[in-house]
Amino acid sequence: MKRRLTLLFLGSAAFSLALALLYIWCFSDILPLASTEPQSIWRFEAAFVVTSVAWIAASVSALSAVGLLLLAYGNRYADLDGR
């Protein structure tokens, strides 16, 4: 179980970092909604999707890190797998 949580943590953290870098490189010129300049709608929506998925991946990474900490420092003799 710890191995799977570790893989989930590392994978989601790497995916979140990759999406953040993609957002910086491809959508750095997206302006806030309060701007009066016209924006390309599809780029704005794509930036929103990339940002949302990056935040979801970051939250999965954080929750798996909390799970790893609870497994590592919790009751080490607890029966988690039902064995």
Phi, psi and omega in degrees: 000321179294324180294318179293319177294323178295316177296321177297317179297310182294319180294315181288328176293318178294320179294319178296319178295318179297319178292323177295319177293322176298318179296318181295317183285321187263332187235032182288341182263008177288126183267160177296165182294335182284353181291146181267353179285144178291142180238157174281121187294318184293326178290323178296316179292322177294321177295322177297317180294316180297317179295317180297315180294323178295319178292323177295317178296322178293323179289324175297319178296317180294319180293323177289328175294320176296319177298319177296319178295319178294322177291323183285321186249004177279202178289111185287344182256011179288150181265099184269328186265000180077020179264000000 
